[in-house]
Amino acid sequence: MTDRAKSTIWLVDVQTGEQMQIAGNDGDAFSPRWSPNGKRLAYASTEGGSPQIWVRWVDRGQSVRLTGLPTAPSSLTWSPDSASIAYTMMVKDEELKLGTAPPSQPKGAEWAKPLEYYDLLTYRADGQGYLQSGFEKIFVISANGGAPRQLTFGPYHDGGPLSWSNDGASLYFTANRKTDWQTDSVESEVWAIKLSSGSLSQLTDRNGPDSNALVSPDGSQIAYLGFDDAMRAYEKTELYIMNRDGSGRRSLTGNWDYSVDQMIWDSDSRGIYIQFDDKGETKVSRISLDGSTREIVSGLSGGGMDRPYTGGSFSVSNNDVIAFTGGSATSPAELKLMSGGKMRTLTDLNRTMREVKILGQVQRISTRSSFDGKAIDGWVTLPPGYIKGSKVPLILEIHGGPFAAYGPHFATDNQLYAAAGYAVLSANPRGSTSYGEDFANGIDKAYPGNDYFDLMSIVDRAIELGIADPDMLFVTGGSGGGVLTTWIVGKTKRFKAAAAQKPVINWITQTLTADGAPVFGRYWVGAQPWEAPEKFWAQSPISLVGNIETPTLVVVGSEDYRTPVSESEQLYTALKLRGVPTMLIKVPGASHGGIAARPSQAAAKTSAILAWFDRYKTGWSSPIAP
């Protein structure tokens, strides 16, 4: 009835599988955190209005609101004695002013809204809108209630995750406290603050991000994530450990060609559980302090619902039982448990869908790139009831990022396309993660570029296998996939129709209007627009618009600040001027990351893309002169 996802918190008995909702009946509830003694659960909830911290006594089944905060709390973290909760929160600055406002508004007058003032480099952010002045700061509050105490101050963002020292005397956090923090958004360090005095200690100091500090159970060491900033478009995130005072820093994954996404200390303090992606699949391994690794769990899923991205999450108990979200290409993620080498599924949240829907089966294919012979992986979702050897229309569906990866994971878009009679190819061209640092950096300062050849090669492989009809090819993708969709139709006319979703068409305007201004020019192109405009033009799909004759649908969220609406509008206008069939679809209220957040809009978007492809299955007669 509300056409939106609702976040709730459930408690699942790992012995019986019994499930009970414990928060989220009235408003959203999220970020649950067990107290160390296991007696209480802290979480954030919008029950009663704005997001606040709540605490639930598990044995009594009672919850109370702990705070009345002016802005939303995050990074909730219990103290070791279960007596306090630390968190971060935005502290607003005074509103900016320039000049003198007109005299007071007369009673009953209807004046225009006052002027808006901005002085931040990143003054708007995708999913957040236009930003108010202020800084994220660290607070602590008694778990029994009372007034919170602000711990950090100054014109810097002090962020989480937070971690307590074992004696409860210090907190570890992440911050870039340099004066150039606005223009160097990659940089950060691990800091410590003493609660008694408020004194700060900087524990890391290299050029590159250090974050996610986590104290070992015995309190002797700190694990954290980071990498050396070499000004490349991609760097794999490494796992480091150091002593409590910041000495003895060393990487545990320096010789490991995977990027660490999440980490949890083993209860014996002699190893760390880590989550990572490997060739499109998400796994958990245990890495000892000597660097040796052992795979524990594979098949994690839950990185998205509309498209087959890698992802998921896991948790580890004190006796090494692992809970995780796991699924398959034909099943959304469920809650699973790994104990003693045996896996159990605790939930069956998608039984209704499984019982009433016939899903397309998914098979892995691979090939060699025509550019340089690199191995390229992909997964084909086949129409339900597909008969081997029959050729069907093919949709090449390209992932965003571009530093991300597809894999054998459930995707509603792919299944809807397949139900309409299309095979759907989800590929990982160079630039994709989970294939090593060199493979991802194959597009460093050259994006888009040779990834085009990778995608054409795996389309050719689908044709060779007798799956794809070579005369019925279609292409779509979002964000980075929208970039490549536009690039592809500027390079070839082999596709009947295209749907470019939230693309970047012009790297100059993208760099100067998107919410990633410190990154796009320096890291992705290698210069600022005024320093090398010819390089920006060469990497911009707009440079190829004069070649496009493929009917191209353009789709974007109306509040997209990552690949701003103006990028899609430029493409739409250019195609209109050239007489190429096109249509512009805006998703009202949708951000870049939330373009599929409202179910009705997500369904309508997929339906529109299918209708566009159906319209041009027989092609069109181009009046455009060569």
C-alpha positions in Angstrom: 0.0 0.0 0.0 2.9 2.4 0.5 5.0 1.2 -2.5 8.2 1.1 -0.6 10.5 -1.3 1.2 10.2 -1.5 5.0 13.1 -2.4 7.2 12.3 -4.6 10.2 14.4 -6.6 12.7 13.8 -10.3 13.3 15.2 -12.7 15.8 15.7 -16.3 14.5 16.3 -19.3 16.9 19.3 -21.1 15.3 18.2 -24.4 16.8 14.5 -24.4 15.9 14.4 -21.9 13.1 11.6 -20.0 14.9 11.3 -16.4 13.7 10.0 -13.4 15.6 9.8 -9.8 14.6 11.2 -7.6 17.4 11.3 -4.1 15.8 9.8 -2.2 12.9 6.1 -2.5 13.5 5.7 1.3 13.5 8.4 2.8 11.3 11.6 1.4 10.0 14.1 -0.4 12.2 17.7 -1.1 11.3 21.3 -1.5 12.4 20.8 -4.0 15.3 23.8 -4.5 17.6 24.0 -7.1 20.4 25.3 -5.9 23.8 28.5 -7.9 24.7 26.6 -9.6 27.6 23.9 -10.7 25.1 21.1 -9.3 27.3 20.1 -6.2 25.2 19.9 -5.2 21.5 20.5 -1.6 20.4 19.1 -0.5 17.1 17.9 2.6 15.2 14.3 3.2 14.4 12.0 5.8 12.9 9.2 4.8 15.2 7.5 8.0 16.3 9.2 10.1 13.7 12.9 10.7 13.1 15.6 8.0 13.5 16.6 7.5 17.1 18.5 4.9 19.2 16.4 2.2 20.8 17.3 -0.6 23.2 15.5 -3.8 23.7 15.7 -6.1 26.7 15.7 -9.5 25.0 14.5 -11.6 27.9 11.7 -9.2 28.8 10.7 -8.4 25.2 10.5 -4.7 26.1 12.0 -1.8 24.0 12.6 1.8 25.0 13.7 4.9 23.0 17.0 6.1 24.3 17.5 9.4 22.5 15.8 12.4 21.0 18.5 13.4 18.5 18.2 16.2 16.0 19.8 14.1 13.2 20.1 10.4 12.5 22.5 8.3 14.5 24.8 5.7 12.8 27.7 3.4 13.7 26.1 2.2 16.9 28.7 0.4 19.1 28.4 -1.0 22.6 31.1 -0.6 25.2 32.8 -3.8 26.5 30.9 -3.6 29.8 27.5 -3.2 28.0 27.0 0.1 29.9 27.4 2.6 27.1 26.7 3.0 23.4 28.9 5.1 21.1 27.6 6.5 17.8 28.2 9.1 15.2 25.8 11.9 14.2 25.8 15.0 12.0 26.2 18.2 13.9 24.8 21.1 11.9 26.7 24.3 11.5 25.1 27.7 11.5 23.4 28.5 8.3 25.5 30.3 5.7 24.7 34.0 5.1 25.9 36.6 2.7 24.6 40.1 2.8 21.5 41.3 4.6 18.1 39.8 4.2 15.2 42.2 3.4 13.2 43.6 6.3 10.8 41.3 8.2 8.0 39.9 6.1 4.7 41.7 6.7 1.9 39.6 8.3 -0.1 37.8 5.7 2.5 38.5 2.9 3.5 35.6 0.6 7.2 36.1 -0.1 9.5 33.8 -2.1 11.6 31.3 -0.3 14.9 32.7 1.0 18.2 32.2 -0.9 20.1 29.0 -0.5 23.9 29.2 0.2 26.5 26.5 -0.4 30.2 26.5 0.0 31.1 22.8 0.0 32.9 21.2 -3.0 30.4 18.3 -2.7 27.3 20.3 -1.9 24.8 17.6 -2.9 25.0 13.8 -2.6 23.1 11.0 -4.3 20.3 9.7 -2.0 20.8 12.7 0.3 20.0 15.7 -1.8 21.5 19.1 -1.1 23.7 19.0 1.9 23.4 21.2 5.0 26.6 22.5 6.5 27.9 20.4 9.3 30.2 17.6 10.4 29.8 14.0 11.5 30.9 13.7 15.1 31.2 11.0 17.7 29.0 10.7 20.8 28.5 8.4 23.7 25.4 7.7 25.8 24.6 5.6 28.8 22.7 2.4 27.7 20.2 3.2 30.4 19.4 6.7 29.0 20.4 10.2 29.8 22.1 13.0 28.0 24.6 12.1 25.3 28.2 13.4 25.4 30.0 14.7 22.3 33.5 13.4 22.1 35.0 15.0 18.9 35.0 18.5 17.6 36.3 20.6 14.7 35.7 21.2 11.0 36.2 17.5 10.0 34.1 14.4 9.6 34.8 11.8 12.3 33.2 8.6 11.1 32.6 5.0 11.8 32.6 2.1 12.1 33.6 2.6 15.8 35.5 0.2 18.0 36.2 0.3 21.7 39.4 -0.6 23.4 39.0 -3.6 25.8 39.2 -1.5 28.9 36.5 0.9 27.6 38.9 3.9 27.9 39.3 4.6 24.2 37.4 4.6 20.9 38.9 4.1 17.4 37.4 5.8 14.4 38.1 7.0 10.8 38.7 10.6 9.7 40.5 12.8 7.3 41.5 15.7 9.5 43.7 17.5 6.9 42.8 20.9 5.6 42.3 19.6 2.0 39.7 17.0 3.1 37.2 18.3 0.5 39.4 17.8 -2.5 41.0 14.6 -1.3 38.0 12.4 -0.6 40.0 9.2 -0.8 42.3 9.9 2.1 41.5 8.9 5.7 43.4 7.7 8.8 42.7 5.6 11.9 42.4 7.7 15.0 42.0 7.0 18.7 40.3 9.2 21.3 40.5 8.8 25.1 37.1 9.3 26.7 38.4 10.7 29.9 40.4 13.5 28.4 39.3 13.8 24.8 42.9 13.6 23.6 43.4 12.3 20.1 46.0 10.1 18.6 46.6 9.5 14.9 47.5 5.8 14.4 48.1 5.6 10.7 49.8 8.1 8.4 50.2 6.8 4.8 48.9 8.3 1.6 45.8 6.4 1.1 42.6 5.4 3.0 42.8 3.6 6.3 39.5 2.8 7.9 37.2 0.2 9.7 39.5 -0.2 12.7 38.5 -3.3 14.8 40.1 -4.2 18.1 40.9 -7.9 18.6 39.0 -9.8 21.4 42.1 -9.9 23.6 42.6 -6.2 23.0 46.2 -6.5 21.9 45.9 -5.6 18.2 43.8 -3.6 15.7 42.7 -4.8 12.3 41.9 -2.3 9.6 41.3 -1.9 5.9 43.1 0.3 3.4 45.5 0.7 0.4 48.3 2.9 -0.9 46.9 5.6 -3.1 48.7 5.3 -6.4 46.2 7.6 -8.2 44.8 4.7 -10.1 41.1 4.2 -10.9 41.0 1.0 -8.8 43.0 -0.4 -5.9 42.2 -3.6 -4.0 41.5 -3.1 -0.4 44.0 -4.9 1.9 43.6 -6.2 5.4 46.2 -4.8 7.9 46.9 -5.3 11.6 48.8 -3.1 14.0 49.5 -2.8 17.7 47.2 -0.7 19.9 49.5 2.3 19.7 49.8 2.2 15.9 53.1 0.4 15.8 53.9 -2.8 13.9 51.7 -2.2 10.9 51.6 -4.9 8.3 49.4 -6.3 5.6 48.0 -9.8 5.8 46.8 -9.8 2.2 49.7 -8.1 0.3 50.2 -11.2 -1.8 46.5 -11.9 -2.1 44.8 -10.6 -5.3 41.3 -10.1 -3.8 39.8 -7.1 -2.2 38.5 -7.4 1.4 35.0 -6.2 1.8 34.2 -7.1 5.5 36.1 -8.5 8.4 35.4 -10.0 11.8 38.0 -11.2 14.4 38.0 -14.8 15.4 37.2 -15.1 19.1 40.7 -16.5 19.8 42.4 -13.4 18.3 44.6 -15.6 16.2 42.7 -15.0 12.9 40.2 -12.9 11.1 37.2 -13.8 9.0 37.0 -11.9 5.7 34.4 -11.5 3.0 35.6 -11.1 -0.6 34.5 -11.6 -4.2 36.1 -14.3 -6.4 35.2 -14.4 -10.2 31.7 -13.2 -9.6 31.0 -15.2 -6.4 31.1 -13.9 -2.8 32.9 -16.0 -0.2 34.2 -16.0 3.4 37.6 -17.1 4.4 39.6 -17.2 7.6 43.0 -15.6 7.4 45.6 -16.3 10.2 47.9 -13.7 11.4 50.7 -15.4 9.4 48.7 -14.7 6.2 47.6 -18.3 5.5 44.0 -18.5 4.4 41.2 -21.1 4.5 37.9 -20.8 2.7 34.9 -21.3 5.1 31.8 -20.4 3.1 30.9 -19.7 -0.5 27.6 -18.8 -2.1 27.0 -15.5 -0.3 24.3 -13.4 -2.0 22.2 -10.3 -1.5 24.1 -7.6 -3.2 21.0 -6.4 -5.0 17.6 -7.6 -6.2 17.1 -6.2 -9.6 20.5 -7.2 -11.1 22.9 -10.0 -10.3 25.6 -8.2 -8.3 28.0 -9.8 -5.9 27.4 -9.1 -2.3 25.8 -10.3 0.9 26.8 -10.3 4.6 27.9 -12.6 7.4 28.4 -12.7 11.2 30.4 -15.0 13.4 29.5 -16.2 16.9 32.1 -16.7 19.7 32.1 -20.4 19.0 32.8 -19.9 15.2 29.3 -20.5 14.0 28.8 -18.4 10.8 25.5 -16.9 9.8 25.3 -15.4 6.3 22.9 -14.4 3.5 23.1 -17.0 0.7 21.2 -17.6 -2.5 21.6 -18.7 -6.1 20.8 -17.4 -9.6 17.2 -18.7 -9.2 16.7 -18.0 -5.5 16.9 -14.7 -3.6 19.0 -14.7 -0.5 18.0 -16.6 2.6 19.5 -16.7 6.1 21.9 -19.6 6.4 24.1 -21.1 9.0 27.5 -22.8 8.8 28.5 -24.9 11.8 31.0 -27.7 12.0 31.4 -27.8 8.2 27.6 -28.3 7.8 25.3 -25.8 6.3 21.6 -25.2 7.2 19.1 -22.8 5.7 17.1 -21.1 8.5 14.5 -19.1 6.5 12.2 -19.7 3.6 11.2 -16.2 2.8 10.6 -16.8 -0.9 8.5 -19.9 -0.9 5.5 -18.2 -2.4 7.5 -17.1 -5.4 9.1 -20.5 -5.8 5.8 -22.3 -5.8 4.0 -20.1 -8.3 6.7 -18.8 -10.7 8.7 -20.7 -13.3 12.1 -19.1 -13.5 14.7 -19.0 -16.3 17.7 -21.2 -15.6 21.2 -19.6 -15.6 24.3 -21.0 -17.1 27.9 -19.7 -17.0 29.8 -19.0 -20.3 33.3 -17.7 -20.9 35.4 -16.7 -23.9 38.6 -14.9 -24.8 38.6 -11.2 -25.6 39.3 -10.4 -29.3 41.4 -7.5 -28.1 44.2 -9.3 -26.1 42.9 -12.8 -25.3 41.9 -12.1 -21.7 39.4 -14.5 -20.2 35.9 -13.0 -19.9 33.1 -14.6 -17.9 29.4 -14.2 -18.2 26.1 -15.7 -17.1 23.2 -16.3 -19.4 19.6 -16.3 -18.0 17.6 -18.4 -20.4 13.8 -18.1 -21.1 11.7 -20.5 -18.9 11.3 -23.7 -20.8 14.2 -23.0 -23.1 14.9 -25.8 -25.6 18.7 -26.4 -26.1 19.8 -25.4 -29.5 17.0 -22.9 -30.2 18.1 -19.4 -31.0 16.4 -16.6 -29.1 16.7 -12.8 -28.9 19.6 -11.7 -26.6 19.8 -8.8 -24.2 23.3 -7.8 -23.3 22.8 -6.4 -19.8 26.0 -4.5 -18.5 26.8 -3.8 -14.9 27.6 -0.5 -13.4 30.4 0.6 -11.2 32.3 0.2 -13.4 34.3 -1.4 -10.5 31.8 -4.1 -9.6 30.9 -7.6 -10.7 28.0 -9.8 -11.8 27.7 -13.4 -10.9 25.3 -16.3 -10.4 22.9 -14.3 -8.2 19.2 -13.7 -8.4 18.0 -10.8 -10.5 14.4 -9.7 -11.0 15.2 -7.7 -14.2 16.9 -10.7 -15.8 14.0 -13.0 -14.9 11.4 -10.5 -16.3 13.4 -10.2 -19.5 13.7 -14.0 -19.7 10.0 -14.4 -19.1 9.4 -12.2 -22.1 11.3 -14.6 -24.3 14.8 -13.1 -24.2 18.1 -14.6 -23.1 20.0 -12.2 -20.9 23.8 -12.0 -20.8 25.4 -10.6 -17.7 29.1 -10.3 -18.3 32.2 -9.1 -16.5 34.4 -7.2 -18.9 37.8 -5.7 -17.9 37.3 -3.2 -15.2 35.1 -5.7 -13.2 36.2 -6.6 -9.7 36.8 -10.1 -8.4 39.4 -11.0 -11.1 42.4 -9.3 -9.6 43.8 -5.8 -9.5 45.3 -5.9 -13.0 42.1 -6.9 -14.6 40.2 -4.1 -12.8 42.8 -1.6 -13.8 42.5 -2.6 -17.4 40.3 0.5 -17.8 42.5 2.9 -15.7 42.5 6.2 -17.5 40.9 4.4 -20.5 37.2 4.1 -19.7 35.3 3.3 -21.7 37.7 1.6 -24.1 38.8 -1.9 -24.6 36.0 -3.3 -22.5 34.0 -2.9 -25.6 35.9 -5.7 -27.3 35.4 -7.9 -24.2 31.6 -7.5 -24.4 31.4 -8.0 -28.2 33.5 -11.2 -27.7 31.2 -12.7 -25.2 28.1 -11.8 -27.3 29.8 -13.7 -30.1 30.3 -16.6 -27.8 26.5 -16.7 -26.9 25.9 -16.8 -30.7 28.4 -19.6 -31.2 26.7 -21.7 -28.5 23.5 -21.5 -30.4 21.7 -19.5 -27.8 21.6 -16.0 -29.3 20.0 -15.1 -32.6 22.6 -12.9 -34.3 19.9 -10.8 -35.9 18.0 -10.1 -32.7 20.6 -8.4 -30.3 19.7 -5.7 -27.8 21.8 -3.9 -25.2 21.1 -2.1 -21.9 22.9 -1.3 -18.6 22.8 1.2 -15.8 25.4 3.8 -14.6 28.7 2.3 -15.9 26.5 0.0 -17.9 24.8 3.0 -19.4 28.1 4.5 -20.3 29.1 1.3 -22.2 25.6 0.9 -23.8 26.0 4.4 -25.3 29.6 3.6 -26.3 28.6 0.4 -28.0 25.9 1.9 -30.2 28.4 4.5 -31.2 30.8 1.8 -32.3 28.5 -0.8 -34.0 25.1 -1.1 -35.6 24.6 -4.8 -34.7 22.1 -4.2 -32.0 18.4 -3.7 -32.9 17.7 -1.3 -30.0 19.3 0.0 -26.8 18.3 1.3 -23.4 20.9 3.5 -21.7 20.1 3.8 -18.1 21.6 6.7 -16.0 24.6 7.0 -18.3 27.6 9.4 -18.4 27.7 11.0 -21.8 30.3 13.8 -21.2 33.1 13.4 -18.7 33.6 17.2 -18.5 30.1 17.9 -17.4 30.1 14.7 -15.2 33.2 15.8 -13.4 31.9 19.2 -12.7 28.3 18.4 -11.7 28.3 14.9 -10.1 28.8 14.2 -6.4 32.2 12.6 -7.1 34.1 15.7 -8.3 37.3 14.9 -6.4 37.5 11.5 -8.0 36.4 11.5 -11.6 38.9 13.8 -13.2 42.1 12.9 -11.1 41.5 9.2 -10.8 39.5 8.1 -13.8 40.7 10.4 -16.6 44.1 11.5 -15.1 43.6 15.3 -15.3 41.0 18.0 -14.7 38.8 19.2 -17.6 40.7 22.4 -18.1 44.0 20.6 -18.2 43.3 18.0 -20.9 39.9 18.7 -22.5 40.8 16.5 -25.5 41.3 13.5 -23.3 37.9 14.0 -21.7 36.3 14.2 -25.1 38.0 11.1 -26.3 36.6 9.1 -23.4 33.1 10.6 -23.7 30.3 8.7 -25.5 29.1 12.1 -26.8 32.1 12.0 -29.2 30.5 9.0 -30.9 26.9 10.3 -31.0 27.4 11.2 -34.7 27.7 7.4 -35.4 24.6 6.3 -33.6 21.7 4.9 -35.6 20.4 2.4 -33.1 17.0 3.3 -31.5 18.1 4.3 -28.0 15.8 4.7 -24.9 17.3 6.9 -22.2 16.3 6.3 -18.5 17.3 8.3 -15.4 16.1 9.0 -11.9 14.9 12.6 -11.5 17.0 13.1 -8.4 20.2 11.4 -9.6 23.3 13.3 -8.4 25.8 10.5 -9.2 25.3 10.6 -13.0 23.2 13.7 -13.1 20.0 14.1 -15.1 21.8 16.5 -17.4 24.0 13.6 -18.7 20.9 11.7 -19.9 19.3 14.9 -21.2 22.4 15.6 -23.3 22.2 12.1 -24.9 18.4 12.4 -25.5 18.8 15.9 -27.1 21.7 14.8 -29.3 19.8 11.8 -30.6 16.7 13.9 -31.2 18.7 16.4 -33.2 20.1 13.6 -35.3 16.7 12.0 -36.0 17.5 8.7 -34.1 14.5 7.1 -32.5 14.7 7.9 -28.7 12.6 8.6 -25.7 13.5 10.0 -22.3 12.1 8.4 -19.2 12.5 10.1 -15.8 11.8 8.1 -12.6 10.2 10.7 -10.2 11.9 11.1 -6.9 14.5 8.4 -7.7 18.2 8.8 -6.9 21.0 7.0 -8.7 21.2 4.2 -6.2 17.4 4.2 -5.7 16.2 4.0 -9.3 14.6 0.6 -8.5 13.7 1.3 -4.8 10.0 1.8 -5.4 8.4 -1.5 -6.6 5.9 0.1 -9.0 8.6 2.2 -10.6 11.0 -0.7 -10.9 8.3 -2.8 -12.6 7.3 0.0 -14.9 10.9 0.7 -15.9 11.5 -2.9 -16.9 8.2 -3.0 -18.8 9.2 0.1 -20.7 12.5 -1.3 -21.7 10.9 -4.5 -22.9 8.3 -2.5 -24.9 11.1 -0.5 -26.5 12.9 -3.6 -27.6 9.7 -5.2 -28.9 9.0 -2.1 -30.9 12.3 -2.4 -32.8 12.6 -6.2 -33.2 12.1 -5.8 -36.9 14.5 -2.8 -37.1 13.8 0.6 -38.5 14.6 2.5 -41.7 17.1 5.2 -41.0 16.8 8.4 -43.0 20.1 9.6 -41.8 22.7 10.0 -44.5 26.0 8.2 -44.1 
